[in-house]
Amino acid sequence: MIDSAALGARLTSVRDRIAAAASRAGRDPASVHLVAVSKTYSPDFVRAAAHFGQIDFGENKVQEGLSKQEATGDVPLRWHLIGHLQSNKARKAVGFSVIHSIDDAGLLRKVDEAAQLAGKTVDVLIQVDLAGEPTKHGARPEDLPPILEAANRCQSARLTGLMLLPPAVQDPDAVRPYFAKLRNIRERCLGEVARPAMLTELSMGMSHDFEVAVEEGATLVRVGSAIFGSRPPRTP
Ligand SMILES: *Cc1c(COP(=O)(O)O)cnc(C)c1O
């Protein structure tokens, strides 16, 4: 059984902390949207959070996300794909409203084609890799121009911003420079190829560091365990 009241209390606490962080930074709290990361949690957890007014949900695997969408299809929700996307899954990925993990121009074109075929539009963000870790996906900052140019030619995929998955460090303040750097990269891209509407969103911040991310300009924070409780390990 889900302790729905406890989940609601955690959700409220995360919302309050986002609003407080925004106020500290002189930002409008309404400019920050919370994506509840429901990966590994059953559809009942999604329903419980939706009951407390949560609309945006994030999943890092295409198939798991689509199954959960189907299981909660009677509730109007917005689904975000936040995990790595292989280009052979582009067609399925356009079942999400927002894809945060575009990291190459070819993948973007595939998503655009798939969205056109499906007769829908999908919002996309470019995942940026600032640490150069071999295990991480994402485009290096120097690889952004060709992706931005491809975005200019898309019909059904609408570029809305940049996403960051920083190195996993425990101290949130150690991540602050990465958040600030993503914001600076956005400014630089705006001065070059990108139209302003292409880069309004900064998707950054997770359970342990979302307040710092909001202070540094996040407009989408992806928070899982602080809402749903610590995650059960995946069965392989
Ligand atoms: C799991 C995940 C999150 C949320 O992580 P929590 O620590 O549970 O808040 C955010 N972003 C991505 C890309 C994830 O895979």
The ligand as a MOL file (V3000), in Angstrom:
LIG
                    3D

  0  0  0     0  0            999 V3000
M  V30 BEGIN CTAB
M  V30 COUNTS 15 15 0 0 0
M  V30 BEGIN ATOM
M  V30 1 C 16.5690 9.2890 -11.7260 0
M  V30 2 C 16.8180 10.5720 -12.3800 0
M  V30 3 C 16.4880 11.7860 -11.7540 0
M  V30 4 C 15.8900 11.8720 -10.3650 0
M  V30 5 O 16.7750 11.3790 -9.4040 0
M  V30 6 P 16.4400 11.4920 -7.8420 0
M  V30 7 O 17.7740 11.4660 -7.1920 0
M  V30 8 O 15.5870 10.3320 -7.5000 0
M  V30 9 O 15.7390 12.7800 -7.6300 0
M  V30 10 C 16.7260 12.9620 -12.4630 0
M  V30 11 N 17.2420 12.9550 -13.7050 0
M  V30 12 C 17.5720 11.8200 -14.3380 0
M  V30 13 C 18.1440 11.8930 -15.7100 0
M  V30 14 C 17.3660 10.5970 -13.7020 0
M  V30 15 O 17.6920 9.4570 -14.3480 0
M  V30 END ATOM
M  V30 BEGIN BOND
M  V30 1 1 1 2
M  V30 2 1 2 3
M  V30 3 2 2 14
M  V30 4 1 3 4
M  V30 5 2 3 10
M  V30 6 1 4 5
M  V30 7 1 5 6
M  V30 8 2 6 7
M  V30 9 1 6 8
M  V30 10 1 6 9
M  V30 11 1 10 11
M  V30 12 2 11 12
M  V30 13 1 12 13
M  V30 14 1 12 14
M  V30 15 1 14 15
M  V30 END BOND
M  V30 END CTAB
M  END
